[in-house]
Amino acid sequence: DEAEQRLNSFVGDCLRRGLKKILIIHGKGIHTTGTDPVLGKVVRSFIEHDKRCGMSGHPKTKQEGGSGATWVILKN
C-alpha cells in the first residue's frame, strides 16, 4: 500500500512539473528472502491501471537500471 501511495504522489508531482518521461527504480528483489520480489509487480500493476501512465519499459543496459528500473511515458 505504501509503494502505491508513493507512486501516485510521484507521478502527480512529475506531471505538475511538466515531465514527460520518468524512471522508477524498484530494484530486482535480490535481497528478498522467503517471498517473491514485490515492488516490480506493484509498479507494473500501477502503470497498467493508472490512466496518467502510457508506454513503459525497462532500460536497455545494466548501467541505466536494466530490469531493476522501469521508464514510463506520462500522459498530460
N, CA, C and O atoms as a CHARMM CRD file, in Angstrom:
* protein
*
  304
    1    1 ASP  N      0.82400  -1.20000   0.00000 PROA 1      0.00000
    2    1 ASP  CA     0.00000   0.00000   0.00000 PROA 1      0.00000
    3    1 ASP  C      0.86600   1.26000   0.00000 PROA 1      0.00000
    4    1 ASP  O      0.56600   2.23300  -0.69300 PROA 1      0.00000
    5    2 GLU  N      1.93200   1.22700   0.77900 PROA 2      0.00000
    6    2 GLU  CA     2.81500   2.39500   0.84800 PROA 2      0.00000
    7    2 GLU  C      3.45900   2.67200  -0.50100 PROA 2      0.00000
    8    2 GLU  O      3.57500   3.82700  -0.91000 PROA 2      0.00000
    9    3 ALA  N      3.88000   1.61300  -1.19700 PROA 3      0.00000
   10    3 ALA  CA     4.51500   1.79200  -2.50600 PROA 3      0.00000
   11    3 ALA  C      3.54400   2.42700  -3.50000 PROA 3      0.00000
   12    3 ALA  O      3.92600   3.31300  -4.26300 PROA 3      0.00000
   13    4 GLU  N      2.29400   1.97600  -3.49100 PROA 4      0.00000
   14    4 GLU  CA     1.29800   2.54500  -4.40200 PROA 4      0.00000
   15    4 GLU  C      1.04500   4.01900  -4.07900 PROA 4      0.00000
   16    4 GLU  O      0.91900   4.83600  -4.99100 PROA 4      0.00000
   17    5 GLN  N      0.97000   4.36200  -2.80500 PROA 5      0.00000
   18    5 GLN  CA     0.75700   5.75100  -2.41400 PROA 5      0.00000
   19    5 GLN  C      1.91900   6.63100  -2.86900 PROA 5      0.00000
   20    5 GLN  O      1.72000   7.74600  -3.35200 PROA 5      0.00000
   21    6 ARG  N      3.12800   6.11200  -2.70800 PROA 6      0.00000
   22    6 ARG  CA     4.29800   6.89500  -3.12200 PROA 6      0.00000
   23    6 ARG  C      4.36300   7.03200  -4.64000 PROA 6      0.00000
   24    6 ARG  O      4.73700   8.08900  -5.14900 PROA 6      0.00000
   25    7 LEU  N      4.00400   5.97500  -5.36800 PROA 7      0.00000
   26    7 LEU  CA     3.96600   6.06200  -6.83100 PROA 7      0.00000
   27    7 LEU  C      2.93700   7.09400  -7.27500 PROA 7      0.00000
   28    7 LEU  O      3.20800   7.90400  -8.16200 PROA 7      0.00000
   29    8 ASN  N      1.76600   7.06600  -6.66500 PROA 8      0.00000
   30    8 ASN  CA     0.71100   8.02000  -7.00600 PROA 8      0.00000
   31    8 ASN  C      1.18400   9.45300  -6.79100 PROA 8      0.00000
   32    8 ASN  O      0.97500  10.31900  -7.63900 PROA 8      0.00000
   33    9 SER  N      1.81200   9.68900  -5.67000 PROA 9      0.00000
   34    9 SER  CA     2.32900  11.01800  -5.35800 PROA 9      0.00000
   35    9 SER  C      3.44900  11.41700  -6.32800 PROA 9      0.00000
   36    9 SER  O      3.48500  12.55000  -6.80700 PROA 9      0.00000
   37   10 PHE  N      4.35700  10.48600  -6.61400 PROA 10     0.00000
   38   10 PHE  CA     5.47900  10.75200  -7.51700 PROA 10     0.00000
   39   10 PHE  C      4.99100  11.10700  -8.92000 PROA 10     0.00000
   40   10 PHE  O      5.45500  12.07700  -9.51900 PROA 10     0.00000
   41   11 VAL  N      4.05700  10.32100  -9.43500 PROA 11     0.00000
   42   11 VAL  CA     3.53100  10.59000 -10.78200 PROA 11     0.00000
   43   11 VAL  C      2.82600  11.94500 -10.80900 PROA 11     0.00000
   44   11 VAL  O      3.00000  12.71200 -11.75500 PROA 11     0.00000
   45   12 GLY  N      2.04100  12.24300  -9.78800 PROA 12     0.00000
   46   12 GLY  CA     1.36200  13.54100  -9.71800 PROA 12     0.00000
   47   12 GLY  C      2.34800  14.69600  -9.68900 PROA 12     0.00000
   48   12 GLY  O      2.16800  15.68800 -10.39500 PROA 12     0.00000
   49   13 ASP  N      3.39400  14.57100  -8.87100 PROA 13     0.00000
   50   13 ASP  CA     4.42400  15.61500  -8.79300 PROA 13     0.00000
   51   13 ASP  C      5.12200  15.79400 -10.13900 PROA 13     0.00000
   52   13 ASP  O      5.36500  16.92200 -10.56900 PROA 13     0.00000
   53   14 CYS  N      5.44400  14.69100 -10.80100 PROA 14     0.00000
   54   14 CYS  CA     6.13100  14.76800 -12.09700 PROA 14     0.00000
   55   14 CYS  C      5.26300  15.44600 -13.14500 PROA 14     0.00000
   56   14 CYS  O      5.76400  16.23600 -13.94500 PROA 14     0.00000
   57   15 LEU  N      3.97000  15.14900 -13.15300 PROA 15     0.00000
   58   15 LEU  CA     3.06000  15.80100 -14.09400 PROA 15     0.00000
   59   15 LEU  C      2.95900  17.29300 -13.81600 PROA 15     0.00000
   60   15 LEU  O      2.95200  18.09700 -14.74800 PROA 15     0.00000
   61   16 ARG  N      2.88200  17.66800 -12.54800 PROA 16     0.00000
   62   16 ARG  CA     2.81700  19.09500 -12.19000 PROA 16     0.00000
   63   16 ARG  C      4.07400  19.83100 -12.63600 PROA 16     0.00000
   64   16 ARG  O      4.01900  21.01300 -12.97300 PROA 16     0.00000
   65   17 ARG  N      5.20300  19.13600 -12.63800 PROA 17     0.00000
   66   17 ARG  CA     6.46900  19.73400 -13.06600 PROA 17     0.00000
   67   17 ARG  C      6.63700  19.70200 -14.58500 PROA 17     0.00000
   68   17 ARG  O      7.61800  20.23200 -15.10700 PROA 17     0.00000
   69   18 GLY  N      5.69600  19.09000 -15.29700 PROA 18     0.00000
   70   18 GLY  CA     5.74800  19.06600 -16.75600 PROA 18     0.00000
   71   18 GLY  C      6.65200  17.99500 -17.33900 PROA 18     0.00000
   72   18 GLY  O      7.04000  18.08800 -18.50400 PROA 18     0.00000
   73   19 LEU  N      6.99500  16.98800 -16.56200 PROA 19     0.00000
   74   19 LEU  CA     7.86400  15.92200 -17.07400 PROA 19     0.00000
   75   19 LEU  C      7.08000  14.99000 -17.98400 PROA 19     0.00000
   76   19 LEU  O      5.90000  14.72800 -17.75300 PROA 19     0.00000
   77   20 LYS  N      7.73500  14.50000 -19.00400 PROA 20     0.00000
   78   20 LYS  CA     7.09200  13.62000 -19.98400 PROA 20     0.00000
   79   20 LYS  C      7.48700  12.15600 -19.79500 PROA 20     0.00000
   80   20 LYS  O      6.70100  11.25200 -20.07800 PROA 20     0.00000
   81   21 LYS  N      8.70900  11.93100 -19.31500 PROA 21     0.00000
   82   21 LYS  CA     9.20400  10.56700 -19.14100 PROA 21     0.00000
   83   21 LYS  C      9.88800  10.47300 -17.78300 PROA 21     0.00000
   84   21 LYS  O     10.69100  11.33100 -17.41800 PROA 21     0.00000
   85   22 ILE  N      9.55600   9.41100 -17.03500 PROA 22     0.00000
   86   22 ILE  CA    10.13500   9.23100 -15.71200 PROA 22     0.00000
   87   22 ILE  C     10.77800   7.84800 -15.61300 PROA 22     0.00000
   88   22 ILE  O     10.47800   6.95300 -16.40400 PROA 22     0.00000
   89   23 LEU  N     11.64900   7.69100 -14.64800 PROA 23     0.00000
   90   23 LEU  CA    12.27900   6.40300 -14.37900 PROA 23     0.00000
   91   23 LEU  C     11.98100   6.02500 -12.93400 PROA 23     0.00000
   92   23 LEU  O     12.31900   6.76100 -12.00600 PROA 23     0.00000
   93   24 ILE  N     11.35100   4.88200 -12.75500 PROA 24     0.00000
   94   24 ILE  CA    11.03600   4.36200 -11.43000 PROA 24     0.00000
   95   24 ILE  C     12.03200   3.25200 -11.12900 PROA 24     0.00000
   96   24 ILE  O     12.08200   2.24700 -11.83800 PROA 24     0.00000
   97   25 ILE  N     12.82000   3.43100 -10.08700 PROA 25     0.00000
   98   25 ILE  CA    13.80700   2.43200  -9.70400 PROA 25     0.00000
   99   25 ILE  C     13.20400   1.59700  -8.57500 PROA 25     0.00000
  100   25 ILE  O     12.98100   2.09300  -7.47000 PROA 25     0.00000
  101   26 HSD  N     12.94500   0.32800  -8.86800 PROA 26     0.00000
  102   26 HSD  CA    12.29200  -0.55600  -7.89900 PROA 26     0.00000
  103   26 HSD  C     13.16800  -1.72000  -7.48500 PROA 26     0.00000
  104   26 HSD  O     12.80600  -2.47000  -6.57900 PROA 26     0.00000
  105   27 GLY  N     14.29500  -1.88400  -8.11800 PROA 27     0.00000
  106   27 GLY  CA    15.19300  -2.98900  -7.79100 PROA 27     0.00000
  107   27 GLY  C     14.69600  -4.31000  -8.35400 PROA 27     0.00000
  108   27 GLY  O     13.62200  -4.38800  -8.95100 PROA 27     0.00000
  109   28 LYS  N     15.49600  -5.33700  -8.15100 PROA 28     0.00000
  110   28 LYS  CA    15.17400  -6.65900  -8.67600 PROA 28     0.00000
  111   28 LYS  C     14.69400  -7.61500  -7.59200 PROA 28     0.00000
  112   28 LYS  O     14.28200  -8.73600  -7.89100 PROA 28     0.00000
  113   29 GLY  N     14.74500  -7.18600  -6.35000 PROA 29     0.00000
  114   29 GLY  CA    14.29500  -8.03900  -5.26300 PROA 29     0.00000
  115   29 GLY  C     15.28100  -9.12700  -4.89600 PROA 29     0.00000
  116   29 GLY  O     14.88900 -10.15100  -4.33700 PROA 29     0.00000
  117   30 ILE  N     16.55600  -8.92600  -5.19600 PROA 30     0.00000
  118   30 ILE  CA    17.53200  -9.98200  -4.93900 PROA 30     0.00000
  119   30 ILE  C     17.82100 -10.16600  -3.45200 PROA 30     0.00000
  120   30 ILE  O     18.40300 -11.17800  -3.06000 PROA 30     0.00000
  121   31 HSD  N     17.42900  -9.21300  -2.62800 PROA 31     0.00000
  122   31 HSD  CA    17.65200  -9.33400  -1.18900 PROA 31     0.00000
  123   31 HSD  C     16.39200  -9.79100  -0.45800 PROA 31     0.00000
  124   31 HSD  O     16.38600  -9.89100   0.76900 PROA 31     0.00000
  125   32 THR  N     15.33200 -10.06500  -1.20400 PROA 32     0.00000
  126   32 THR  CA    14.09800 -10.55300  -0.61000 PROA 32     0.00000
  127   32 THR  C     14.29300 -12.01000  -0.19900 PROA 32     0.00000
  128   32 THR  O     14.79100 -12.82200  -0.97800 PROA 32     0.00000
  129   33 THR  N     13.89900 -12.32700   1.01600 PROA 33     0.00000
  130   33 THR  CA    14.01200 -13.71400   1.47300 PROA 33     0.00000
  131   33 THR  C     12.64300 -14.23600   1.88400 PROA 33     0.00000
  132   33 THR  O     11.87800 -13.54400   2.55500 PROA 33     0.00000
  133   34 GLY  N     12.34600 -15.45400   1.47700 PROA 34     0.00000
  134   34 GLY  CA    11.11100 -16.10200   1.87900 PROA 34     0.00000
  135   34 GLY  C      9.89400 -15.79500   1.03100 PROA 34     0.00000
  136   34 GLY  O      8.89000 -16.50000   1.12900 PROA 34     0.00000
  137   35 THR  N      9.95200 -14.76300   0.19900 PROA 35     0.00000
  138   35 THR  CA     8.81600 -14.41300  -0.66600 PROA 35     0.00000
  139   35 THR  C      9.33900 -13.98000  -2.03100 PROA 35     0.00000
  140   35 THR  O     10.53600 -13.75400  -2.20900 PROA 35     0.00000
  141   36 ASP  N      8.43700 -13.87100  -2.97700 PROA 36     0.00000
  142   36 ASP  CA     8.80100 -13.35800  -4.29500 PROA 36     0.00000
  143   36 ASP  C      8.99900 -11.85400  -4.21200 PROA 36     0.00000
  144   36 ASP  O      8.39200 -11.20500  -3.36000 PROA 36     0.00000
  145   37 PRO  N      9.84200 -11.27800  -5.08200 PROA 37     0.00000
  146   37 PRO  CA    10.00200  -9.82000  -5.10900 PROA 37     0.00000
  147   37 PRO  C      8.64400  -9.14000  -5.31200 PROA 37     0.00000
  148   37 PRO  O      7.81300  -9.61400  -6.08700 PROA 37     0.00000
  149   38 VAL  N      8.43600  -8.05100  -4.62300 PROA 38     0.00000
  150   38 VAL  CA     7.11900  -7.40800  -4.60500 PROA 38     0.00000
  151   38 VAL  C      7.07700  -6.11800  -5.41400 PROA 38     0.00000
  152   38 VAL  O      6.12900  -5.90500  -6.17000 PROA 38     0.00000
  153   39 LEU  N      8.07600  -5.25300  -5.27600 PROA 39     0.00000
  154   39 LEU  CA     7.97900  -3.89700  -5.82700 PROA 39     0.00000
  155   39 LEU  C      7.82700  -3.86100  -7.34400 PROA 39     0.00000
  156   39 LEU  O      7.06000  -3.04800  -7.86100 PROA 39     0.00000
  157   40 GLY  N      8.53100  -4.71500  -8.06000 PROA 40     0.00000
  158   40 GLY  CA     8.40100  -4.73100  -9.51800 PROA 40     0.00000
  159   40 GLY  C      6.97200  -5.01200  -9.95000 PROA 40     0.00000
  160   40 GLY  O      6.46600  -4.38800 -10.88300 PROA 40     0.00000
  161   41 LYS  N      6.32200  -5.94900  -9.27500 PROA 41     0.00000
  162   41 LYS  CA     4.92800  -6.28500  -9.59200 PROA 41     0.00000
  163   41 LYS  C      3.99400  -5.13000  -9.25600 PROA 41     0.00000
  164   41 LYS  O      3.05100  -4.85100  -9.99600 PROA 41     0.00000
  165   42 VAL  N      4.25700  -4.46000  -8.14000 PROA 42     0.00000
  166   42 VAL  CA     3.43600  -3.31600  -7.74200 PROA 42     0.00000
  167   42 VAL  C      3.55300  -2.19800  -8.77300 PROA 42     0.00000
  168   42 VAL  O      2.55300  -1.59000  -9.15300 PROA 42     0.00000
  169   43 VAL  N      4.76800  -1.93200  -9.22000 PROA 43     0.00000
  170   43 VAL  CA     4.99700  -0.88200 -10.22300 PROA 43     0.00000
  171   43 VAL  C      4.27600  -1.23400 -11.52100 PROA 43     0.00000
  172   43 VAL  O      3.60100  -0.38400 -12.10200 PROA 43     0.00000
  173   44 ARG  N      4.41100  -2.48000 -11.98100 PROA 44     0.00000
  174   44 ARG  CA     3.75000  -2.91100 -13.21700 PROA 44     0.00000
  175   44 ARG  C      2.23400  -2.73100 -13.12200 PROA 44     0.00000
  176   44 ARG  O      1.60200  -2.19200 -14.03000 PROA 44     0.00000
  177   45 SER  N      1.66400  -3.19300 -12.00800 PROA 45     0.00000
  178   45 SER  CA     0.22100  -3.08200 -11.82000 PROA 45     0.00000
  179   45 SER  C     -0.21800  -1.61700 -11.77800 PROA 45     0.00000
  180   45 SER  O     -1.23700  -1.25500 -12.36700 PROA 45     0.00000
  181   46 PHE  N      0.54500  -0.78200 -11.08600 PROA 46     0.00000
  182   46 PHE  CA     0.22400   0.64300 -11.00100 PROA 46     0.00000
  183   46 PHE  C      0.18800   1.26600 -12.39400 PROA 46     0.00000
  184   46 PHE  O     -0.76000   1.97400 -12.73500 PROA 46     0.00000
  185   47 ILE  N      1.21700   1.00500 -13.19600 PROA 47     0.00000
  186   47 ILE  CA     1.30900   1.58000 -14.54200 PROA 47     0.00000
  187   47 ILE  C      0.13700   1.12200 -15.40700 PROA 47     0.00000
  188   47 ILE  O     -0.43200   1.91700 -16.15500 PROA 47     0.00000
  189   48 GLU  N     -0.22500  -0.15500 -15.30600 PROA 48     0.00000
  190   48 GLU  CA    -1.31900  -0.70100 -16.11100 PROA 48     0.00000
  191   48 GLU  C     -2.67200  -0.08600 -15.76100 PROA 48     0.00000
  192   48 GLU  O     -3.54300   0.02600 -16.62400 PROA 48     0.00000
  193   49 HSD  N     -2.85400   0.31100 -14.50500 PROA 49     0.00000
  194   49 HSD  CA    -4.16100   0.79400 -14.06800 PROA 49     0.00000
  195   49 HSD  C     -4.28000   2.31100 -13.94500 PROA 49     0.00000
  196   49 HSD  O     -5.39100   2.83300 -13.85200 PROA 49     0.00000
  197   50 ASP  N     -3.17100   3.01800 -13.94200 PROA 50     0.00000
  198   50 ASP  CA    -3.21700   4.47400 -13.78700 PROA 50     0.00000
  199   50 ASP  C     -3.30100   5.13800 -15.15900 PROA 50     0.00000
  200   50 ASP  O     -2.40400   4.96900 -15.98500 PROA 50     0.00000
  201   51 LYS  N     -4.35300   5.87900 -15.40300 PROA 51     0.00000
  202   51 LYS  CA    -4.59800   6.48500 -16.71800 PROA 51     0.00000
  203   51 LYS  C     -3.59000   7.57300 -17.07300 PROA 51     0.00000
  204   51 LYS  O     -3.51700   7.99100 -18.22800 PROA 51     0.00000
  205   52 ARG  N     -2.82100   8.03200 -16.10400 PROA 52     0.00000
  206   52 ARG  CA    -1.79900   9.05000 -16.37600 PROA 52     0.00000
  207   52 ARG  C     -0.54800   8.44600 -17.00200 PROA 52     0.00000
  208   52 ARG  O      0.31100   9.16500 -17.51100 PROA 52     0.00000
  209   53 CYS  N     -0.45300   7.12300 -16.96000 PROA 53     0.00000
  210   53 CYS  CA     0.73900   6.42200 -17.45600 PROA 53     0.00000
  211   53 CYS  C      0.47900   5.83800 -18.83800 PROA 53     0.00000
  212   53 CYS  O     -0.56600   5.24000 -19.09300 PROA 53     0.00000
  213   54 GLY  N      1.44900   6.02400 -19.71900 PROA 54     0.00000
  214   54 GLY  CA     1.35100   5.48000 -21.06400 PROA 54     0.00000
  215   54 GLY  C      2.32400   4.32500 -21.23800 PROA 54     0.00000
  216   54 GLY  O      2.41100   3.43200 -20.39400 PROA 54     0.00000
  217   55 MET  N      3.04000   4.35700 -22.32800 PROA 55     0.00000
  218   55 MET  CA     4.00100   3.29800 -22.62200 PROA 55     0.00000
  219   55 MET  C      5.04400   3.19600 -21.51200 PROA 55     0.00000
  220   55 MET  O      5.35400   4.17300 -20.83100 PROA 55     0.00000
  221   56 SER  N      5.57600   1.97500 -21.35100 PROA 56     0.00000
  222   56 SER  CA     6.61300   1.77900 -20.34100 PROA 56     0.00000
  223   56 SER  C      7.53700   0.65400 -20.78700 PROA 56     0.00000
  224   56 SER  O      7.21900  -0.10100 -21.70500 PROA 56     0.00000
  225   57 GLY  N      8.67200   0.55500 -20.13300 PROA 57     0.00000
  226   57 GLY  CA     9.62700  -0.50000 -20.44000 PROA 57     0.00000
  227   57 GLY  C     10.81100  -0.42200 -19.49600 PROA 57     0.00000
  228   57 GLY  O     10.84800   0.40900 -18.58900 PROA 57     0.00000
  229   58 HSD  N     11.76900  -1.29300 -19.72100 PROA 58     0.00000
  230   58 HSD  CA    12.97800  -1.31600 -18.90300 PROA 58     0.00000
  231   58 HSD  C     14.13600  -0.72200 -19.69300 PROA 58     0.00000
  232   58 HSD  O     14.21300  -0.90600 -20.90800 PROA 58     0.00000
  233   59 PRO  N     15.03000  -0.01700 -19.02400 PROA 59     0.00000
  234   59 PRO  CA    16.22700   0.47500 -19.70500 PROA 59     0.00000
  235   59 PRO  C     17.00200  -0.69200 -20.31900 PROA 59     0.00000
  236   59 PRO  O     16.96300  -1.81200 -19.80900 PROA 59     0.00000
  237   60 LYS  N     17.70000  -0.41800 -21.41000 PROA 60     0.00000
  238   60 LYS  CA    18.39500  -1.47800 -22.14900 PROA 60     0.00000
  239   60 LYS  C     19.65100  -1.98100 -21.45900 PROA 60     0.00000
  240   60 LYS  O     20.01100  -3.15000 -21.59800 PROA 60     0.00000
  241   61 THR  N     20.31600  -1.11600 -20.72300 PROA 61     0.00000
  242   61 THR  CA    21.58900  -1.52800 -20.14200 PROA 61     0.00000
  243   61 THR  C     21.51600  -1.60200 -18.62000 PROA 61     0.00000
  244   61 THR  O     20.67300  -0.96600 -17.98700 PROA 61     0.00000
  245   62 LYS  N     22.41000  -2.38300 -18.06000 PROA 62     0.00000
  246   62 LYS  CA    22.50200  -2.51300 -16.60400 PROA 62     0.00000
  247   62 LYS  C     22.85000  -1.16800 -15.96800 PROA 62     0.00000
  248   62 LYS  O     22.36000  -0.85000 -14.88400 PROA 62     0.00000
  249   63 GLN  N     23.69700  -0.37500 -16.63800 PROA 63     0.00000
  250   63 GLN  CA    24.10000   0.92500 -16.11500 PROA 63     0.00000
  251   63 GLN  C     22.91500   1.89000 -16.01300 PROA 63     0.00000
  252   63 GLN  O     22.91800   2.79100 -15.17500 PROA 63     0.00000
  253   64 GLU  N     21.91600   1.70400 -16.85400 PROA 64     0.00000
  254   64 GLU  CA    20.71700   2.55700 -16.83300 PROA 64     0.00000
  255   64 GLU  C     19.63600   2.00000 -15.91400 PROA 64     0.00000
  256   64 GLU  O     18.59800   2.63300 -15.72400 PROA 64     0.00000
  257   65 GLY  N     19.87000   0.82700 -15.34600 PROA 65     0.00000
  258   65 GLY  CA    18.90100   0.23900 -14.41800 PROA 65     0.00000
  259   65 GLY  C     18.40500  -1.13400 -14.81000 PROA 65     0.00000
  260   65 GLY  O     17.94300  -1.89200 -13.95700 PROA 65     0.00000
  261   66 GLY  N     18.49300  -1.47200 -16.10200 PROA 66     0.00000
  262   66 GLY  CA    18.04300  -2.79500 -16.55700 PROA 66     0.00000
  263   66 GLY  C     16.66200  -3.14900 -16.04300 PROA 66     0.00000
  264   66 GLY  O     15.76900  -2.30300 -16.00400 PROA 66     0.00000
  265   67 SER  N     16.48800  -4.40700 -15.64700 PROA 67     0.00000
  266   67 SER  CA    15.17300  -4.86300 -15.19000 PROA 67     0.00000
  267   67 SER  C     14.85000  -4.40300 -13.77100 PROA 67     0.00000
  268   67 SER  O     13.76700  -4.69400 -13.26400 PROA 67     0.00000
  269   68 GLY  N     15.76500  -3.69600 -13.12700 PROA 68     0.00000
  270   68 GLY  CA    15.51100  -3.15100 -11.80000 PROA 68     0.00000
  271   68 GLY  C     14.92900  -1.74200 -11.83800 PROA 68     0.00000
  272   68 GLY  O     14.77600  -1.09700 -10.80100 PROA 68     0.00000
  273   69 ALA  N     14.60700  -1.27100 -13.03700 PROA 69     0.00000
  274   69 ALA  CA    14.02000   0.05700 -13.20800 PROA 69     0.00000
  275   69 ALA  C     12.99000  -0.00200 -14.34200 PROA 69     0.00000
  276   69 ALA  O     13.07400  -0.86300 -15.21800 PROA 69     0.00000
  277   70 THR  N     12.04300   0.89700 -14.32000 PROA 70     0.00000
  278   70 THR  CA    11.01300   0.96500 -15.36000 PROA 70     0.00000
  279   70 THR  C     10.83100   2.41300 -15.76700 PROA 70     0.00000
  280   70 THR  O     10.60300   3.28000 -14.92300 PROA 70     0.00000
  281   71 TRP  N     10.93500   2.67900 -17.08800 PROA 71     0.00000
  282   71 TRP  CA    10.63600   4.02400 -17.57600 PROA 71     0.00000
  283   71 TRP  C      9.15800   4.07800 -17.95700 PROA 71     0.00000
  284   71 TRP  O      8.56300   3.07400 -18.34800 PROA 71     0.00000
  285   72 VAL  N      8.58300   5.27100 -17.83500 PROA 72     0.00000
  286   72 VAL  CA     7.17000   5.46700 -18.13200 PROA 72     0.00000
  287   72 VAL  C      6.99200   6.78300 -18.86300 PROA 72     0.00000
  288   72 VAL  O      7.54400   7.80400 -18.45400 PROA 72     0.00000
  289   73 ILE  N      6.22100   6.76400 -19.94300 PROA 73     0.00000
  290   73 ILE  CA     5.82400   7.99200 -20.62900 PROA 73     0.00000
  291   73 ILE  C      4.52900   8.46700 -19.95800 PROA 73     0.00000
  292   73 ILE  O      3.56200   7.71400 -19.85600 PROA 73     0.00000
  293   74 LEU  N      4.52400   9.71500 -19.50700 PROA 74     0.00000
  294   74 LEU  CA     3.34400  10.25700 -18.83500 PROA 74     0.00000
  295   74 LEU  C      2.42700  10.94200 -19.83200 PROA 74     0.00000
  296   74 LEU  O      2.88000  11.57900 -20.78300 PROA 74     0.00000
  297   75 LYS  N      1.13700  10.79900 -19.59800 PROA 75     0.00000
  298   75 LYS  CA     0.12400  11.45500 -20.41800 PROA 75     0.00000
  299   75 LYS  C     -0.27700  12.76100 -19.74700 PROA 75     0.00000
  300   75 LYS  O     -0.35300  12.82600 -18.52000 PROA 75     0.00000
  301   76 ASN  N     -0.53000  13.78600 -20.52300 PROA 76     0.00000
  302   76 ASN  CA    -0.95200  15.08300 -19.96600 PROA 76     0.00000
  303   76 ASN  C     -2.43800  15.11500 -19.74900 PROA 76     0.00000
  304   76 ASN  O     -2.97300  16.12300 -19.28700 PROA 76     0.00000
